[in-house]
Amino acid sequence: MLRTLLGLVALAALAPLAPADGAKELPRPDGKPADHTKKVKVFILLGQSNMLGFGRVGPKETKGSLEYLMSEKKLYPFLRDDAGAWAVRKDVRNVHVMDQRGVDFKDMEKFGDQKNDWLAVPAKGNFGPELGFGWVLGTALEEPVLVLKACIGNRSLGWDLLPPGSERYEFDGKVYAGYKDTSPSWVKGQEPKSVPWYAGRQYDADTAHAKAVLKNLKKYFPDYKDQGYEVAGFVFWQGHKDQNAAHAAKYEENLVRLIKSLRKDFDAPNAKFVLATGCGNPGTESFGKQIAEAQLAVNDAKKYPEFKGNVKGIDTRDLWRDAAVSPVNQGYHYNHNAETYMETGLRLGRAMEDLLKGDKK
């Protein structure tokens, strides 16, 4: 009973807020390309299914869809042009690359282009945080912007996305995988049983796919003029699959190593890193809360002084929207509520913008 009451108090404290400040004030794009005398600013987006995106676009009669929010609540007017069609940003390229189904898991060279277009609301289907994020950065920067999403759903930081250098550890009588181990866990003292996968395989694949895009920028950014690029930042939204005792306990350590590994692997030591809390649930109890606290721990400058001014975790738990005001009842995908996905993207974009501005002070 006490736990239930505490849960209700926590949810009340995280009652839905108004949309992010200034959301209505973002300008419509002018349709012009960016300044291609400047290097392309690349932002690499990683995570699992919520990073893929389940924000519902329409129809406008469906509560919680983007069209409903724009029609009934008058939100996000900048997403349409003066004629009422979906506005297109010719200064922000929206790319998503992902594993191909049926390909041997060891083959990193084969992947599919899920999206390769200018940033705009998709004509059908769903969207993710890249929409709000890209709009903020496209507005803030004079340089061409490449929003490069390299991820797939159903992946954990404690296994699939485990970064290089992660070592085995013991938890509750079991040994858990270190990087490149082929068994997720095994009873201490027993022989591990291999599976057709390995710890960190998705980290290796996602980074390899992103690097392949960067080696072929003319395919993914038609206006590219060989002016070069800069990996300016990483964006992370993940957490649902780590909701177990062992992975949740190790989440903060794995996250810190992920940040450092990405900067090393992309030779981008000064790249900013932003992440949003996310487990596909309100995150106010149990492993969801534990993971959210681990995600926000990177903001502690005393604990991680090297992250001050270049890493920011943002709390999005107040953006949870109930199924009654959402397109579907599917909690692990935030009930497909477009406001959750749009606001998460906007907050991530503003966090990244603030970190970038810090370099200019």
C-alpha positions, 0 to 999 in steps of 0.5 A: 500500500505504501509503495502504491501511495509513493508511486502516486505521489511521484506521478503527481510530481511529474504531471504533464507540463506545457510544451517546451518554451518557445516551441511555437516560436520556432520559425518556418524554414525559408526553403533555402539550402545552408551555407556549403562553404562551411563544414557539415555539422553531423549529429549521430543519434543512437538508442533503441526503438523509441529513438527509431520513433513511434510518434504518430503523425495522424489522423487529426481525429486521433488524440495524441497524434501530431495532426491532432495536436496541431489542429486542436491544440495549435502546437508546432505551427512551424512544421507547416509552410505558408500553404499548409503543406508539411514544411521541408528543411533544405538545410537539414538532412535526415538519414537513418541507417539500420541492420538489414534483416536476414544478414549474418550478424557478423557482417557489418558491411550490409545495412539498409537506408531507412531514410535519406531525405530532407527533414520534414514530417513524414507523409505517413507512419511515425517519427522520432526525436530527430524531428524536433532535434533537427528543427532546433539545430537547423534554426540555430546553425548556419552550417549544413546539418546532418541528422544521422540516426544509426540504430535499431529497436530492442537493444540494451546498453548492458549487452547489445550496445555494450561499449568496447573495453567493458569487462565481465562482472559478477552479480547475484551469483552470475557472471555477466558478459564483457565486450565481445563475449558470446554469452549474455550471462552464466552461473559462476563456475559453469561454462558459458553457453554461446549464442549467435551474437556478442556483447557490443555487437550493436555498438559495433554495427551502428558505429560502422554504419554511421562511418559508412555514411560519412565516407559517402556523404554525396549520396546522403547529402546531395548538396555536399561540396566536399567541404568536409564535416565535423561530428559535432554531437551524439544523441542517445535515447534508450533504456527500456531493455536494461530494466533488469537488476544486473543491467540497471545496476551497471547502467551508469558505468556503461553510459560513461564508457559509451560517451568516451568510446563514441568520441574515441571511435569517431575521432571527435574528442570535443563532440557534445553528448546529450541524452534523454531519460527513457524507459518507455514508462513514467520512470518513477519506480523500480528499474525505470527509476534506477535507470533514469537516475543513472542517466541523469548522473552524468550532470554531476560535475563533481562526479564527472568533471570531464563532462562539465559543459559537454555532456547533458542529460535531460529529464523527460519523465514529465512528458509521459502521456496517458493512453487515454490521450494517446493513439494506442495503449503501448507504454513501452513506446510512450503510447505513440503520443506525438507530443512526447516524441516532439517535446523530447526532440525539442529538449534534446535539440536545445540541450545540444544548442546550449552546449555548442554555444558554450564553446563560443563564450 
